[in-house]
């Protein structure tokens, strides 16, 4: 078994009302950066014991509605890719991509 490991860190700075003002993340292989900043994040972790997904969704005060629409669209597209890569189910992944196209049209963010 390999002794190799990677470390990912997330730091969220909050205002006096506990609303995120900034989100910074770091990783041991984040090439060329000590930290990177972002305006939103979605973290999903699978709890195999309880067969449940644990989620942490955060966005800063500076995240615009238009950015959030694009962020969700891109996240959904990447989830379709991950689903296909992990299950080899091209049919349902294709259905997800079709939904992503519909989502982009309804949110008026068509690429």
Secondary structure, DSSP 8 states (H G I E B T S, - for coil): -------EEEEEEE-TTS-EEEEEEEETT-TT-S-EEESEEEEEEEETTTTEEEEEEEE-TT--HHHHHHHHHHHHHHHHHHHHHHH--HHHHHHHHHHHHHHHHHTT---
